[in-house]
Amino acid sequence: MNNTSQATSVNPSIVVIGGGPAGMMAAGTAAAQGMRVTLLEKNEKLGKKLYITGKGRCNLTNNTDIPGLMNNILTNPRFLHSAFYAMDTAALMAFFEGQGVPLKTERGGRVFPVSDYSGDINDALRAYLRATGVRVELNSSVVEISHISDCSRADNVPHALDAATTIAQRYPESFVIKTSRDTIHANAVIVATGGLSYPSTGSTGDGFTWARDLGHTITPTHPSLVPMQAQEPWIAALTGLSLKNVRCTAKISKKVMYEEIGEMMFTPTGITGPLILKASAYLAGKWEQNPVITIDLKPGLTPEQLDTRILRDFTAHQNKDFANALDGLLPQRLIETIINLSGIPPQKKVHTITRAERQSLVTVLKNLTINPTGNAGYKEAVITKGGVSTKDVNPKTLMSKRTPGLFFAGEVLDVDALTGGYNMQIAFSTGYLAGLSAAERLRESEY
């Protein structure tokens, strides 16, 4: 590490980097344990990404038990056992209600503030930081983190840190954090910088760089819970059309990667919505394997039942053109596309449509096929899949196995989940455990 001539301040013992949900929870938790804490945030305000979470409503968790949480974690679920036991859904909900934010549970166990306003969650976290005495530095970008082991050796402490030497010698490790404003000394650091998703909110992968520089493995990262791009020429005409109660199946070759009934929507360049975002999580990093998406528009009917239904409709409208006989079966905006894909002439009278032609229509309705060419990228991804390898982190404390005194929380870790509030619960639970663990480590070092 190079010496620095910048002004150095002997700041609180714990520095938390990143003012998102994980970082704010970590900072407040550590400070509540009596630690002196500084929270560094590169943006002009805290919780910038939080404001857009859940379309501005903030789906902060899912009202389920720990097994329910674990069942919705896609990557390294066992790593999160300790974090969830430290702060489960009930504890998180109690925390925010204790902060004066009433909550409600909606379909699928999704938990929101009663106000439907994410700002209330942000305000509660900021109030928690104030109440616990956390020092917050906004517009403070971290440039570098240096680790000094065995601080009892004077030659390990740079001359620029002479003022910090006395404090540094009390602890087994010390860190120097260079920021855009000054240089800060800390005895523990919690990295909660997020991943790469929504870079406009400040998530630009900085934590991955620092972790790698300190010897950690970074699992390859990919956008996840992200809209898909597709090549079918008929998709653009359906822009904005939402489909409910359809079955989405994602396959690679013949292997089913994901299948569920729910909602989806067409965009100018592809598809999105809850079903598609979930499917993308299972396809992350596999786009070169040419996945295929099929949509069953009538999942409640077998092909035989659907054929019977179509035949009944055709009998009732036997003198109509085919183009005018599907109103009771499909949304109006979808009819022209389905007609074109079925190969049946739109002007053909329904009473002249053959059984083979009906079977062609059934096949399209049960297997509307979309060939995604990729995804919309980090700018539209809800989360990042990949990150700091969990093999390098102690799951019981979230402290690095490679750099003692360094902790990780939130999306910077290689853990991720499906939609429904689970990723937010990961952020809060890991933030809580990291804050608690960092405080405990420094408390033990004092004796």
Helices and strands as residue ranges (DSSP letters): E 8-9, E 14-17, H 21-32, E 37-40, G 50-52, E 61-62, H 66-70, E 73-75, G 77-80, H 81-86, H 89-98, E 103-105, G 107-109, E 110-113, H 118-132, E 135-137, E 142-149, G 154-156, G 159-164, H 165-168, E 173-179, E 183-186, E 188-191, G 199-201, H 206-213, E 218-224, E 228-230, G 236-238, E 242-252, E 255-267, E 270-272, H 274-283, G 287-289, E 292-296, H 303-316, G 322-324, H 332-342, G 350-352, H 355-366, E 368-370, E 372-375, E 383-388, G 390-392, E 406-408, G 410-412, E 416-417, H 422-445
